[in-house]
Amino acid sequence: MKHKDVHEMFTRLFPMYSAGEYTWYPSGRNTIRIKIIENIEFIFTYHTNKCWSFETLPMYNKYRVKDC
């Protein structure tokens, strides 16, 4: 999946985050990194409608997400 498509799914699933000021970057296969205005970073990984994750960067690094 293209990173642009992953970002689109993020905005659909989390409108409260996407409504605010943030930046996003590609971060791997089916994964984007989101940095919100408070300087907090999140990782959003999307595989399917039933298999996705949204977590803080430290937790993502600690428990790497496996493909579904």
C-alpha positions, 0 to 999 in steps of 0.5 A: 500500500502506498504511504499516501493511502495509509495516511488517508486511512489514518485520517478516516479512523482518527479524525480527532488527530488529523483535524489538528496540526501535525506532520507525517512521514513514511516510516516503512511498509504500510506504516507512517510516522505522525508528529503532533504539535505537542512534539509527540510521535505516533506510528500508524500501521495499516494492513486491512480494516481489521488489522491496523495499529496506532501507538506511540513511538516508544511502544512501537519500537518495543513491540514491533508490529508483525504483519497480519 
